[in-house]
Amino acid sequence: MTAHAKGVKQFIHISSMSVFGDTDQVNADENHPYIFSSDPYSNSKIHSEIFVKRYCESNKIPFTIIRPGFIYGEGDNNFFPNLIKNLKSGMFKYVGSKNNILNAVYVGNIAALANAAIDNPKCFGEIYNLADSKHVAIGEFIPRVAKELGLLEPQKIVPLKMALIVATIFEVIFRGLKLNSPPPITSKKITFTGRSRAVNTGKAYRLLGYVPFSYEEGIRRTLESFKQ
């Protein structure tokens, strides 16, 4: 609404691949339906997209929606620090399978897509899923991080159903006690490794016409920054 009041020429909304809910995804493209879940974050992203589309269309504001997957890169003060902490303590466990695909995307690829969409009529009213051009399994990503940072590679695999039950118990207890800190295990964290998210990103890379950063380049830059 502020953008509308200020007369912006285009509204670019950064959404999330979590609009597809707590599900495994096989080649899910931009037409994949919304899936509501028990996760408030994911549901908020769905509501945000619906609002942006309705508001912009009714007020004739050109808009573009970009849906990144799991974002990694230099300057990350959330995921990577917590991952390193869990690897150091031996707390990290695979859930379900080491073969689950991450919808990981290097931050530089998001910046490149957003830049390509600016003032580009081809992008008006369009939605773009975005992950790295190479599908990367959790069993490839985690060992790479552990090896580069000199940490022990985790080996244990926990069944998905068991992990979700434990996470639910923690969430109920923390909610009941009205604790301000998040539980050590949550359903959201479990589904990060416990679901396979092989999304279709062809539309985004066709628009770009090239791959700004390969997975290899992105993870190398990220790990180098954390080594420093």
C-alpha positions in Angstrom: 0.0 0.0 0.0 2.9 2.3 0.7 4.4 1.5 -2.6 1.1 2.3 -4.3 0.8 5.6 -2.4 4.4 6.5 -3.6 3.6 5.7 -7.2 6.2 2.9 -7.7 6.3 1.6 -11.2 6.7 -2.1 -10.2 6.3 -4.1 -7.0 8.7 -7.1 -6.6 7.6 -9.5 -3.9 10.2 -11.9 -2.4 8.1 -14.9 -1.3 9.2 -18.4 -0.5 9.1 -22.0 -1.9 7.3 -22.8 1.4 4.0 -21.9 -0.3 4.1 -25.6 -1.4 3.7 -26.7 2.2 5.1 -29.6 4.1 5.3 -32.0 1.2 7.8 -33.7 -1.1 8.0 -32.0 -4.4 8.9 -33.5 -7.8 9.6 -31.0 -10.5 7.1 -28.5 -8.9 6.7 -25.5 -11.2 5.1 -22.1 -10.7 1.6 -23.6 -11.3 1.9 -26.0 -8.4 -1.0 -25.3 -6.1 -0.7 -23.7 -2.7 -0.7 -26.2 0.2 -1.6 -24.9 3.6 0.1 -26.7 6.6 0.5 -26.4 10.3 3.4 -24.1 9.8 2.4 -20.4 10.4 5.5 -19.1 8.4 4.5 -21.1 5.3 0.9 -20.1 5.5 1.9 -16.4 5.9 3.8 -16.7 2.6 0.7 -18.0 0.8 -1.5 -15.2 2.2 1.2 -12.6 1.2 1.2 -13.8 -2.4 -2.6 -13.8 -2.6 -2.7 -10.3 -1.2 0.0 -9.0 -3.5 -1.7 -10.4 -6.6 -5.2 -9.1 -5.7 -4.0 -5.7 -4.6 -1.7 -5.1 -7.5 -4.2 -6.4 -10.1 -7.1 -4.3 -8.7 -4.9 -1.2 -8.6 -3.1 -1.8 -11.9 0.4 -2.0 -10.3 2.9 -4.2 -12.3 4.2 -6.8 -9.9 6.6 -9.8 -9.9 6.8 -12.6 -7.4 10.1 -14.4 -6.7 10.0 -17.6 -4.7 13.5 -18.5 -3.4 14.1 -21.9 -1.8 16.5 -22.3 1.2 18.8 -19.3 0.9 22.5 -19.5 1.7 25.5 -17.2 1.2 27.9 -14.8 2.8 26.5 -12.8 5.7 24.0 -15.4 6.8 23.5 -14.9 10.5 20.8 -17.6 11.0 21.0 -20.9 9.2 24.7 -21.5 8.8 25.7 -20.4 12.4 23.1 -22.8 13.8 24.1 -25.6 11.4 27.8 -25.2 12.5 26.7 -25.2 16.1 24.7 -28.4 15.7 27.5 -30.1 13.7 30.1 -29.2 16.4 27.8 -30.5 19.2 26.9 -33.7 17.3 23.2 -32.7 17.4 22.6 -32.8 13.7 20.7 -35.8 12.4 19.5 -36.6 8.9 15.8 -37.2 8.7 14.2 -39.8 6.5 17.0 -40.0 3.9 20.3 -38.6 2.9 18.9 -38.4 -0.7 16.3 -35.7 0.0 16.8 -32.8 -2.4 17.3 -29.3 -0.9 15.8 -26.4 -2.8 18.9 -24.5 -1.9 19.7 -21.2 -3.7 22.8 -19.0 -3.4 21.9 -15.4 -2.5 23.7 -14.0 -5.6 21.2 -15.9 -7.9 18.3 -14.2 -6.1 19.9 -10.8 -6.6 20.5 -11.5 -10.3 16.9 -12.5 -10.9 15.5 -9.5 -9.0 17.7 -7.3 -11.0 16.6 -8.9 -14.3 13.0 -8.4 -13.3 13.3 -4.6 -12.6 11.4 -2.6 -15.2 11.0 -5.6 -17.4 7.5 -5.9 -18.9 8.1 -9.7 -19.6 8.1 -10.1 -15.8 4.9 -8.2 -15.0 2.3 -10.4 -13.4 4.8 -13.4 -13.4 6.0 -15.7 -10.6 9.4 -17.4 -10.6 10.6 -20.3 -8.5 14.3 -20.1 -7.8 16.8 -22.6 -6.6 20.3 -23.4 -7.8 20.4 -24.9 -11.3 21.8 -28.1 -9.8 19.7 -30.3 -7.6 21.7 -31.0 -4.4 20.9 -33.7 -1.9 21.1 -33.1 1.8 23.7 -36.0 1.9 25.9 -34.0 -0.4 25.4 -30.5 1.1 26.0 -31.4 4.8 29.2 -33.4 4.3 30.7 -30.7 2.1 30.1 -28.1 4.9 31.5 -30.4 7.6 34.6 -31.3 5.6 35.4 -27.7 4.6 35.0 -26.5 8.2 36.9 -29.4 9.7 33.9 -30.8 11.5 32.7 -34.4 11.9 30.3 -35.6 9.3 27.0 -36.8 10.8 25.9 -40.3 10.0 22.7 -41.0 11.9 19.4 -41.1 10.1 16.2 -40.6 12.1 12.8 -41.8 10.7 10.6 -38.9 9.6 7.5 -39.9 11.6 9.5 -40.3 14.8 11.2 -36.9 14.3 7.9 -35.2 13.7 6.4 -36.8 16.9 9.3 -35.5 19.0 9.1 -32.1 17.4 5.4 -31.9 18.1 5.9 -32.8 21.8 8.5 -30.1 22.1 6.3 -27.5 20.4 3.3 -28.3 22.7 5.4 -28.1 25.8 7.1 -24.8 24.9 3.8 -23.3 23.8 2.1 -24.5 27.0 4.8 -23.0 29.2 4.8 -19.8 27.1 8.5 -19.9 26.7 10.1 -17.1 24.6 12.9 -19.2 23.2 12.1 -21.7 20.3 12.2 -25.4 20.9 15.4 -27.2 20.1 13.5 -29.3 17.6 10.6 -28.0 15.5 8.4 -29.4 12.7 9.8 -26.7 10.4 13.4 -27.8 11.1 12.5 -31.5 10.6 10.9 -30.9 7.2 14.0 -29.0 6.1 15.9 -32.2 5.9 13.0 -34.7 6.0 11.4 -33.7 2.7 12.7 -33.8 -0.9 12.2 -30.5 -2.7 13.1 -31.0 -6.4 11.5 -27.8 -7.8 11.4 -26.7 -11.4 13.4 -23.5 -11.9 13.5 -23.5 -15.7 11.4 -20.3 -16.0 13.8 -18.2 -14.0 16.9 -19.3 -15.8 15.2 -18.9 -19.2 14.6 -15.3 -18.3 18.1 -14.8 -17.1 19.6 -16.6 -20.1 22.5 -17.9 -18.0 23.3 -19.2 -14.5 24.8 -16.3 -12.5 26.3 -18.6 -9.8 26.6 -22.4 -10.0 26.1 -24.4 -6.8 29.8 -25.1 -6.7 30.7 -21.4 -6.8 28.0 -20.4 -4.3 28.9 -23.0 -1.7 32.6 -22.2 -2.1 32.0 -18.5 -1.5 29.8 -19.2 1.5 32.2 -21.6 3.2 35.2 -19.3 2.5 33.4 -16.5 4.3 32.7 -18.7 7.3 36.3 -19.9 7.4 37.4 -16.3 7.6 
